[in-house]
């Protein structure tokens, strides 16, 4: 970190991370699946020689992160899977002195996948849209540099087994 007094980038103590995380995936029926994950994190800077940061939260460290999604496989089109989900992060300190915070955010995603056989080979096609709402957000901050989150993104993947 950059020492707030000397303005030198250096090792200045230790970081202590404690927390818990959990994931769940539940198949409600053959057609519906729900997935979720949550993480709680307690992080503290142990820097006895630098009281301006000792006991504070390290920069860019959220207290909570999480995501959830639901997948539906319609009977009408065998091999099709439709997924919608969200992920979120709580606010994070912008520097080791916790002088400000970048806000938390929620992003929404949707996707459609299709599995079939082509000439006897298994084929998979996937289209995803990330950040559906085209939210403008800071996704990170490190040593005074802010990371800009991705705009709405379309991704298409295909896989054929030979």
C-alpha positions, 0 to 999 in steps of 0.5 A: 500500500502507499503509506499515507505519511511517507507517500511510499508504496511499501509493505506496511503490516498484514491483512487479516481476512475472515469470512464465510461463503456458501453456494447452493444449487437446487433442481426444483424439477427437471425443467427448473434449477436455482443457483446461488452463492453468498460471501461475507468477508471481514477484513482488517489491516494490522499495521501497528506502526501506522495508526492511520490505517491500523484496524481499517478495512483494506482498499477495494474489499467489500463486506458482501458479494453474492449471485443467484440465477434460475434456469428453465428448460422448456419442454417445447424445445428439447435441448434449450436452456434459458437462464437469468441471474444477478450478481452484486457487490457492496461498497468498498473503500477507495484507499487504506485510510477508508476515506471514501467508498465506491458504491456497490452494484447489482448486475443482471444477466440473461442467456440461452443455450441449446444442445443438439447433435449435428452429424452424430456429434454433440453440439452446444450453442450459447448466447449470453448478455451481461450487464443487461441494464448497461449500468455504469459502475466502478468495479475496482479501485487499487492504489488510487486507480479506478477500474471501470465496469464493462458495458452491456456485453453480448457473448456467443460460444459454440462447442462441437465434440468430435 
